[in-house]
Amino acid sequence: MGRRFTQAATGAPGTGAAPPGPFAHDAHWAAERRSALGVAFLLLTALFAMDAGFGALDVTRGILWTGLAGLLFVILHPPRISVGPGLLSARGLLLTDTVRTDSLVSVRWSDGVAQRLVLRDTRGGQVEIDPAVLVHNPAMWRRLDADTRTSVRRGTLLRGTTALHRLAERIDRETALTVFKVSGMS
């Protein structure tokens, strides 16, 4: 069962190619952070312009609007995801969550407004990540995929192969669509 999701997503059987270098990082993180900063700045500019237009801008309102824009930035700021040999880390503004990916206990797909992949390890560590990060960063997926195979071999990953199958299918679908677009077949 562990081989099916590995082969589907990477094209290699369960003992396939070596995972990428020491750490794989989210290649789109910097752009997402700039976007969060831009949205917060746009809100701040709009609020300042509106208050200035109505003649209501003062120090108190300026501090309030700056705080509101800062709060929006904190909410929109994406965590920095990195995957290395046996580790997956999600570093936010204040906290870093880490799981041992070579000793996972469960992988759960959380549907809702924002889809999340929830990984838990034998030490009790838990990380929630957006599955799109893995879809858009193949090096991260290959590293995580290799480590989840280790968890399956060790017998620690008892729940979650369905979530991994689902993610592998999504990655395969996205890869096929990209190939079709690049080749002009779509």
N, C-alpha and C positions, 0 to 999 in steps of 0.2 A: 504493500500500500504506500510506503514512503517513497518508492521509486517512481510511481506514476506522476506525482506532482513535480518531482525534480526533472524528469525527462521532458515533460510537457513544457516547462518554462525555460529550460536552458538548452534543450536539444541534446543533452548528454545523459547517459544512463546514470544511475545512482552513484557510481564511482567515477564520474566524469572529470572534466578538466579542473585544474586547480583554481581555487578562488583568486580574486584579484589581490593586489598588494596588501600591505599591512592595514590600511584603513581606507574605506570608501566614504565619501561625504556627499551630501545633497548638492548637486551642481546648481540647483535653482534657488538655493536659500538666499543668497545675496540679493537677487532680483525681488524675491518676495519681501525681504526686509525693507528694501528701497520702496516698494509699493506701499507697505504699511506706513512708512514714514511719510510718503507723499500724500496718502489719504488723510493722515492726522494733520499734516501741514495745510492741506486744502481746507479741512474743516476749520482750523484755527484762523486762516485767512478769511474765510467766508464769514465767520462769526465776528471777527474784528471789523471787517468792512460793513457788515450789517449794523453793528452798534455805532460805528463812526458815522454812517449815513443817517442814522436816527438821532445822532448827537447824544447817545447814552453811554459812550465808552468812557470808563474811568478805571482806576487802578484795580478796584475790587472785581469788576467784571472782566478785566484783562487777566487777572490771576485765575478766575473761575474758568474762563475759556481756555487758557493755557493748560490748566489741570484736566479739563475735559478732553482736550486734544492728546495730552499725555496718556490719559486712561485709554483712549481709543488705540493709541500706538501699542500700549502694553497688551491689549486684547488681541490686536491683529498681528503682533510680532510672532513669526513662525519659530518653532523650536529648531535648533540645529541638530539634524540627525546624522550620526556617523555609525558605520558598521566596521568592526575589525575582527580579527580572529577571536571568536568566542564571545564577543561583546557587541551590544547595540546600545547606543547612548542617545538620549534626547535632551539637549541642553537648552533650557529656557533662559529668560532674563535673570532669574534668581536661583533656580534649582536645576539639577541635572539628575535625570532618572536613567538607570542602567540595568540591563538584564544580561545574564549569561546565556547566549544563544546556543551554546553547545550543551546546555543542561536545562532546556525549556520543559515546563510541566504542561502548559496549555497555551494555545493560540486561539483567540476568539475574535470573530468578526462582529463589530458593533455597528449595526445599521442605524440610520436616523438621518437627521438633517446633515450632519457631518459624519461620514463613514470613518471608522477607526479600526485599527488592528491592535488588539490588546495582547501583549506577550507577557507571560509570567515564568519565572525560573524557580529552581529548587530552593534558592535562598530566600524567596519571598519577594524578590524584586519584580517590579511591574513597569512596563512602558506602553504608552498609547501613542501610535503614530498614524498618520494619514497614509493609507495604502498607495495613494497616488505618488508619494515620494519614491516608493520602490518601483512603481511602474515607470516612472520617468528617469530612474537611475539604475540601469541594468547592473552596474558593478556592485551596487549595494544589494540588489536582489541575489546575485550569484553568491556573494559572501554569506548572506542570511540563509540561502537555500542549502549551502554546504554545511552550515552549522546545524540547521534543523535536521538534516540527515544524520548528523552525529547524535542529536537528541533521540531520534527514532531508534538508532542502533543501540544506544545505551538503555533504552526502555523508559526514559524519563518523560518523553512527550506522549502523554496519555490522551489528551484532548486537543484537537486542533488541526488534524490532517484535512478535514473538510474545508476549513478556512484557508489553508495553504493551497488546496486544489483550486479553490475559487480565485485566489490571488494569481496563481499560475495561469489559469484560463484568461484572466483579465490581461495579464502581461502578454500572453500569446496573441490575444485579440488586438491589443494596441500595437504590438510589433508588426503584425500582418497589415494593419491599416497604414502604418508608417511606410512599410515596404511598397504597398500599392500606391500611396501618394507620391513617393519618390520616383517610382517607375512610371507614373502617369496613367495608371490603370484604374484610378478611382474617379 
